[in-house]
Amino acid sequence: MKNVETANPSISQQKMTDLSKTPIVMISMSRWDGDFSSAAWSIARTFSQSQPVIYVDYPYTVTDFIREYKQPNVKERVPALLFKNKPLRKLEEFGGELYALTPPVMMPAKRFSKGYVYNTLNTFNDHRLAKTILKAVKELGFTDFISYNSFNPQYLTVLPSYFKPVLNLYQSRDDINALEPYLRKHGVEGEITAIQNADVSFATSTHLRRTLCERTGADVKFLPNAASFETFRKAYDESLQEPADLQKIPKPRIGYTGNICHRQDYPLIKALSAAHPDKSIVLVGPKNFHAHTNIQLEEIPNVYFTGPKKVDELPAYLQHFDVLILPFLCNDVTRSIYPLKINEYLASGKPVVATPFSEDIRSFSDVIQLESSHELFTAAVETQLKTDSTEKSRQRYERASLNTWQNRVEQIRKWMHKACINKNEGS
């Protein structure tokens, strides 16, 4: 029996070929110059090496702008945010065909409960964003485009009638039911709608995939996170200069990279610092933890903060750490997480200690050490420092090499091609 591609080589095959040249418009809840790495940005950069990608900044609302207008990255965007002046720019520094699109400021619709005011403002925002995207696509000389919503259930979950992508994709990365109230308020329903309206939908963890299949009745696929392997392998393959802000921090160093937020087990970090007074705990990333713990981490003498770093800077930090940690809580929030940083960590070859917070992190038990209690976790750090070897380091590196964004993008392309065939056959 012939497969679909072979049996129907005419219109479907032509459309499949066109997909590799069609620009991808990606919206997400992160910005291209954000404080920490994101799956959306990594996928966008990977796709852009072979086809145009328009990466849409997470929109600023009027409220966001008033609160943040003094920040440098907001000041740079003022012409686009307030006057729609040159919102599209090519990001030459990343190579490929990668563009950043800054939408004009939006109305703070999400502050309101569902009803007339919310519906009116939400519809206004969707039209404002859709028209900005269509103008950018036209500016680049295209008419067709692929819409890729990478976990932004607040915008364009229902597409306006004039907004007609060749394909509509939706990716989920967290269980919104377990996130902050402002995201849950409209996000749960928005995500259900987005998935039901998508041609292809996928989730980054096995637990999340099952949850969304049940919640939506749709065929949600599994697409785990990966690593920018060519970037993070440098921590293993090359000799990198020690970052200036690490040079004064004593060794051995226990390192964490990423958002410091509601996911971390702060009593565990405190216990770790107490159990290892001779070691430095270095947290690399934006500090968003004050609302989630009463523990004064800044007052602990062997806990250090470097602030957020760009993705391309992180390999140097990983190389100059001795052991890496994922001290996440084990709860409803983390149960649906396939952490972006696990493959970044493994690419460095360094030993990793994590809590067994999700089904997906437990799948790495052959190359990392998983411990649930504070006592065992702190002991595991010492064990990993003493028992690390060249062979173990190589095994971690090789595992990461299987989980690259290029591999993930190829999987997405296969799903897109199949969805395009199905749409053509149904038309």
C-alpha positions as CSV (number, residue, x, y, z in Angstrom):
1,M,0.0,0.0,0.0
2,K,1.4,3.4,-1.0
3,N,1.8,6.1,1.5
4,V,-0.1,9.4,1.1
5,E,2.8,11.4,-0.2
6,T,3.5,8.9,-3.0
7,A,-0.2,8.3,-3.9
8,N,-1.0,12.0,-4.2
9,P,2.0,13.7,-5.8
10,S,0.2,16.6,-7.4
11,I,-1.3,19.5,-5.4
12,S,-0.3,18.0,-2.0
13,Q,3.4,17.5,-3.1
14,Q,3.5,21.0,-4.4
15,K,2.2,22.4,-1.1
16,M,4.6,20.3,0.9
17,T,7.5,21.8,-1.1
18,D,6.2,25.3,-0.6
19,L,6.1,24.8,3.2
20,S,9.9,24.8,3.4
21,K,9.9,28.3,1.9
22,T,6.9,29.8,3.6
23,P,7.6,32.3,6.4
24,I,6.8,31.2,9.9
25,V,5.1,33.7,12.2
26,M,5.8,32.8,15.8
27,I,4.0,34.3,18.8
28,S,4.9,33.3,22.4
29,M,5.0,34.7,25.9
30,S,8.7,35.6,25.7
31,R,10.6,38.3,23.8
32,W,13.7,37.6,21.6
33,D,15.9,39.6,24.0
34,G,14.4,38.3,27.2
35,D,16.2,37.4,30.4
36,F,16.5,33.6,29.9
37,S,16.4,31.0,27.2
38,S,13.0,29.9,25.9
39,A,11.9,27.0,23.7
40,A,10.0,29.4,21.4
41,W,13.1,31.5,20.7
42,S,15.3,28.4,20.2
43,I,12.9,26.9,17.7
44,A,12.5,30.2,15.9
45,R,16.3,30.4,15.5
46,T,16.5,26.9,14.2
47,F,13.8,27.3,11.7
48,S,15.3,30.6,10.5
49,Q,18.4,28.8,9.2
50,S,16.4,27.4,6.3
51,Q,13.3,29.6,6.0
52,P,12.1,33.1,7.0
53,V,10.8,33.4,10.6
54,I,9.0,36.5,12.0
55,Y,9.3,36.3,15.8
56,V,6.6,38.4,17.4
57,D,7.4,40.1,20.7
58,Y,5.1,39.2,23.5
59,P,2.9,42.3,23.3
60,Y,3.2,45.1,25.8
61,T,-0.1,46.4,27.2
62,V,-0.7,50.0,28.0
63,T,-0.2,49.0,31.7
64,D,3.1,47.2,30.9
65,F,4.4,50.2,29.0
66,I,3.6,52.7,31.8
67,R,5.2,50.4,34.4
68,E,8.4,49.5,32.3
69,Y,8.9,52.5,30.0
70,K,12.2,53.4,31.6
71,Q,13.8,50.1,30.9
72,P,16.3,50.2,28.0
73,N,14.7,47.4,26.0
74,V,11.3,49.2,26.2
75,K,12.8,52.6,25.3
76,E,14.3,51.0,22.1
77,R,10.8,49.8,21.1
78,V,9.0,53.1,21.7
79,P,8.7,54.1,18.0
80,A,7.0,50.7,17.2
81,L,5.0,50.5,20.4
82,L,3.5,54.0,20.2
83,F,3.7,55.1,16.6
84,K,3.9,51.8,14.6
85,N,7.2,53.0,13.2
86,K,9.4,50.3,11.8
87,P,8.1,47.5,13.9
88,L,9.9,44.8,11.8
89,R,13.7,44.4,12.0
90,K,16.1,41.8,10.8
91,L,18.2,40.2,13.5
92,E,21.4,40.0,11.5
93,E,23.5,38.9,14.5
94,F,21.8,35.5,14.6
95,G,22.3,34.6,10.9
96,G,19.6,33.1,8.7
97,E,16.3,34.9,8.0
98,L,15.2,35.9,11.4
99,Y,13.1,38.9,12.0
100,A,11.7,40.5,15.2
101,L,8.3,42.1,15.1
102,T,7.2,44.6,17.8
103,P,3.4,45.0,17.9
104,P,1.9,48.3,19.1
105,V,0.8,48.5,22.7
106,M,-2.3,46.5,23.5
107,M,-5.3,47.1,25.8
108,P,-5.1,45.4,29.2
109,A,-8.0,43.0,28.4
110,K,-6.8,40.2,30.7
111,R,-7.5,42.4,33.8
112,F,-11.2,42.1,33.2
113,S,-13.5,39.1,33.8
114,K,-15.2,37.5,30.9
115,G,-18.0,39.8,29.6
116,Y,-18.6,42.7,27.3
117,V,-15.5,44.8,28.3
118,Y,-13.2,41.8,28.1
119,N,-14.6,40.5,24.8
120,T,-14.4,44.0,23.3
121,L,-10.8,44.7,24.3
122,N,-9.7,41.1,23.5
123,T,-11.2,41.4,20.0
124,F,-9.5,44.8,19.5
125,N,-6.1,43.3,20.5
126,D,-6.5,40.3,18.2
127,H,-7.3,42.5,15.2
128,R,-4.5,44.9,16.1
129,L,-2.0,42.0,16.3
130,A,-3.3,40.2,13.2
131,K,-3.0,43.4,11.1
132,T,0.5,44.0,12.3
133,I,1.5,40.5,11.4
134,L,-0.1,40.7,7.9
135,K,1.7,44.0,7.2
136,A,5.0,42.4,8.2
137,V,4.4,39.4,6.0
138,K,3.6,41.6,3.0
139,E,6.7,43.8,3.7
140,L,8.9,40.8,3.3
141,G,7.2,40.0,-0.1
142,F,5.0,37.1,1.0
143,T,1.3,36.4,0.9
144,D,1.3,32.9,2.5
145,F,2.6,32.2,6.0
146,I,2.5,29.6,8.8
147,S,1.1,30.7,12.1
148,Y,2.9,29.2,15.1
149,N,1.6,30.0,18.5
150,S,4.2,28.8,21.0
151,F,2.3,28.9,24.3
152,N,0.6,32.2,24.2
153,P,-3.1,31.4,24.9
154,Q,-3.9,35.1,25.3
155,Y,-3.7,36.2,21.7
156,L,-5.1,34.9,18.4
157,T,-6.6,31.7,19.8
158,V,-9.5,32.4,17.4
159,L,-8.2,33.7,14.1
160,P,-9.9,36.7,12.4
161,S,-11.6,35.7,9.1
162,Y,-9.0,37.7,7.1
163,F,-6.1,36.1,8.9
164,K,-5.5,32.9,6.9
165,P,-2.3,31.1,7.5
166,V,-1.4,28.0,5.3
167,L,-1.2,26.1,8.6
168,N,-2.0,27.0,12.2
169,L,0.2,25.4,14.9
170,Y,-0.1,25.5,18.7
171,Q,2.5,24.4,21.2
172,S,1.9,24.1,25.0
173,R,4.7,24.1,27.5
174,D,3.0,24.3,30.9
175,D,-0.3,23.3,32.6
176,I,-2.0,26.7,32.8
177,N,-4.3,25.4,35.5
178,A,-1.2,25.3,37.8
179,L,0.2,28.7,36.9
180,E,-0.3,32.2,38.2
181,P,-4.0,33.4,38.6
182,Y,-3.6,36.1,35.9
183,L,-2.7,33.3,33.4
184,R,-5.4,30.9,34.6
185,K,-8.1,33.6,34.4
186,H,-8.5,33.4,30.6
187,G,-5.6,31.2,29.7
188,V,-7.2,27.8,30.3
189,E,-10.1,28.4,28.0
190,G,-7.9,30.3,25.5
191,E,-5.6,27.3,25.2
192,I,-8.4,24.8,24.7
193,T,-9.8,27.0,21.9
194,A,-6.3,27.4,20.4
195,I,-5.7,23.7,20.3
196,Q,-9.2,22.9,18.9
197,N,-8.6,25.5,16.1
198,A,-5.1,24.3,15.3
199,D,-4.1,22.1,12.4
200,V,-1.3,20.7,14.5
201,S,-0.9,20.9,18.3
202,F,1.8,19.5,20.5
203,A,3.0,19.7,24.2
204,T,6.4,19.5,25.7
205,S,5.8,16.9,28.4
206,T,4.1,13.5,28.5
207,H,1.9,14.5,31.4
208,L,0.9,17.7,29.8
209,R,0.1,15.9,26.5
210,R,-2.3,13.5,28.3
211,T,-3.9,16.3,30.2
212,L,-4.5,18.4,27.1
213,C,-5.8,15.4,25.1
214,E,-8.4,14.9,27.8
215,R,-9.2,18.6,28.2
216,T,-9.6,19.3,24.4
217,G,-10.6,16.0,22.8
218,A,-7.9,16.8,20.2
219,D,-4.9,14.8,19.1
220,V,-2.1,16.6,21.0
221,K,1.3,15.3,20.1
222,F,4.4,15.1,22.2
223,L,7.4,17.3,21.4
224,P,9.9,17.4,24.2
225,N,12.2,20.3,24.8
226,A,15.8,20.1,23.6
227,A,19.0,22.2,23.6
228,S,20.8,24.5,21.3
229,F,23.4,21.8,21.1
230,E,25.9,23.7,18.9
231,T,25.9,26.4,21.5
232,F,26.0,24.4,24.7
233,R,28.5,21.7,23.5
234,K,31.2,24.4,23.7
235,A,31.1,23.9,27.5
236,Y,32.3,20.4,26.9
237,D,34.4,20.7,23.7
238,E,36.1,24.0,24.0
239,S,38.1,26.0,26.6
240,L,36.0,29.0,27.5
241,Q,37.1,32.1,29.4
242,E,35.8,32.2,33.0
243,P,33.1,34.9,33.3
244,A,34.3,38.0,35.2
245,D,31.6,37.7,37.8
246,L,32.5,34.1,38.6
247,Q,36.2,34.8,39.2
248,K,35.7,36.0,42.7
249,I,33.3,33.3,43.7
250,P,35.0,30.4,45.5
251,K,35.2,26.9,44.2
252,P,33.7,24.3,44.2
253,R,30.6,25.8,42.6
254,I,27.1,24.4,42.5
255,G,25.3,26.0,39.6
256,Y,21.8,26.7,38.4
257,T,20.8,28.6,35.3
258,G,17.3,29.8,34.4
259,N,14.4,31.8,35.9
260,I,14.5,31.9,39.7
261,C,10.8,31.8,40.3
262,H,7.9,29.9,41.7
263,R,9.2,26.5,40.6
264,Q,12.2,26.3,42.9
265,D,12.3,24.6,46.3
266,Y,13.8,27.4,48.4
267,P,14.0,25.4,51.7
268,L,16.0,22.9,49.7
269,I,18.4,25.6,48.5
270,K,18.8,26.8,52.1
271,A,19.4,23.3,53.2
272,L,22.0,22.8,50.5
273,S,23.8,26.0,51.5
274,A,23.9,24.9,55.1
275,A,25.1,21.3,54.3
276,H,27.9,22.6,52.0
277,P,29.3,25.8,53.6
278,D,32.6,25.1,51.8
279,K,30.9,25.4,48.4
280,S,29.3,28.3,46.5
281,I,25.8,28.0,45.2
282,V,25.6,30.2,42.1
283,L,22.2,31.1,40.6
284,V,22.3,32.5,37.1
285,G,19.1,34.1,36.0
286,P,16.4,36.8,36.8
287,K,15.4,37.0,40.4
288,N,11.6,36.5,40.5
289,F,11.4,34.6,43.7
290,H,10.5,37.2,46.4
291,A,6.8,36.6,46.2
292,H,7.3,32.8,46.6
293,T,9.4,32.5,49.7
294,N,10.2,34.2,53.0
295,I,13.8,32.9,52.9
296,Q,16.2,35.7,52.5
297,L,18.5,34.1,50.0
298,E,20.6,37.2,49.5
299,E,21.6,37.0,53.2
300,I,23.0,33.5,52.9
301,P,26.8,33.9,52.6
302,N,27.5,31.1,50.2
303,V,24.6,31.9,47.8
304,Y,25.5,34.1,44.8
305,F,23.4,35.7,42.1
306,T,24.8,36.8,38.7
307,G,21.6,38.2,37.2
308,P,20.3,37.1,33.8
309,K,22.6,36.2,31.0
310,K,22.1,35.7,27.2
311,V,21.9,32.2,26.0
312,D,25.3,32.4,24.2
313,E,26.9,33.4,27.5
314,L,25.7,30.4,29.4
315,P,28.2,27.7,28.2
316,A,31.0,29.6,29.9
317,Y,29.1,29.5,33.2
318,L,28.3,25.8,32.9
319,Q,32.0,25.0,32.1
320,H,33.2,26.7,35.3
321,F,30.6,25.1,37.6
322,D,31.4,21.8,39.3
323,V,28.0,20.3,39.6
324,L,24.6,21.5,38.3
325,I,21.3,21.4,40.1
326,L,17.6,21.4,39.3
327,P,16.1,22.1,42.8
328,F,12.4,22.1,41.7
329,L,9.4,21.6,43.9
330,C,7.4,18.4,43.2
331,N,3.9,19.7,42.7
332,D,1.2,20.3,40.2
333,V,3.2,23.1,38.5
334,T,6.3,21.0,37.9
335,R,4.6,17.7,37.1
336,S,4.0,19.0,33.6
337,I,7.5,20.2,33.0
338,Y,10.2,18.9,30.6
339,P,12.8,21.4,31.7
340,L,14.6,23.3,28.9
341,K,17.8,23.3,30.8
342,I,18.3,19.6,31.3
343,N,19.7,19.1,27.8
344,E,21.7,22.3,28.1
345,Y,23.2,20.9,31.4
346,L,24.0,17.5,29.9
347,A,25.6,19.1,26.8
348,S,28.2,20.6,29.2
349,G,29.1,17.1,30.4
350,K,28.8,18.2,34.0
351,P,27.1,16.1,36.8
352,V,23.5,16.9,37.5
353,V,21.4,16.5,40.6
354,A,17.6,17.1,40.4
355,T,14.5,16.4,42.2
356,P,12.2,13.8,40.6
357,F,9.5,16.4,39.8
358,S,8.2,15.1,36.5
359,E,7.8,11.9,34.5
360,D,10.1,13.4,31.9
361,I,12.9,14.4,34.2
362,R,12.8,10.8,35.6
363,S,13.5,9.5,32.1
364,F,17.1,10.9,32.5
365,S,17.8,8.8,35.6
366,D,20.6,6.9,33.9
367,V,22.7,10.1,33.4
368,I,21.6,12.3,36.3
369,Q,21.0,11.7,40.0
370,L,17.4,12.2,41.3
371,E,16.7,12.6,45.0
372,S,13.4,13.7,46.6
373,S,14.4,14.5,50.1
374,H,16.5,17.5,51.2
375,E,19.0,15.3,53.0
376,L,19.5,12.9,50.1
377,F,19.7,15.8,47.6
378,T,22.4,17.6,49.5
379,A,24.3,14.3,49.9
380,A,24.0,13.6,46.2
381,V,25.9,16.8,45.4
382,E,28.9,15.6,47.3
383,T,28.6,12.1,45.7
384,Q,28.5,13.6,42.2
385,L,31.6,15.7,42.9
386,K,33.6,12.8,44.2
387,T,32.5,10.2,41.6
388,D,32.5,12.1,38.4
389,S,34.6,10.7,35.6
390,T,35.5,11.3,31.9
391,E,33.3,8.4,30.9
392,K,30.3,9.8,32.8
393,S,30.8,13.2,31.3
394,R,30.9,11.7,27.8
395,Q,27.7,9.8,28.4
396,R,25.9,13.0,29.4
397,Y,27.2,14.8,26.4
398,E,26.1,12.0,24.0
399,R,22.6,12.0,25.6
400,A,22.3,15.7,24.9
401,S,23.4,15.3,21.3
402,L,20.2,13.3,20.7
403,N,18.0,16.1,21.9
404,T,18.7,19.0,19.6
405,W,16.4,21.7,18.3
406,Q,17.2,20.6,14.8
407,N,15.7,17.2,15.5
408,R,12.6,18.8,17.0
409,V,12.2,21.1,14.0
410,E,12.4,18.2,11.6
411,Q,9.6,16.5,13.6
412,I,7.5,19.6,13.4
413,R,8.1,19.8,9.6
414,K,6.9,16.2,9.3
415,W,3.7,17.0,11.1
416,M,3.2,20.2,9.0
417,H,3.6,18.3,5.8
418,K,1.1,15.6,6.9
419,A,-1.4,18.3,8.0
420,C,-1.1,20.1,4.7
421,I,-1.8,16.9,2.8
422,N,-4.9,16.3,5.0
423,K,-6.1,19.9,4.4
424,N,-5.7,19.5,0.6
425,E,-7.5,16.2,0.5
426,G,-10.3,17.7,2.5
427,S,-10.7,20.7,0.3
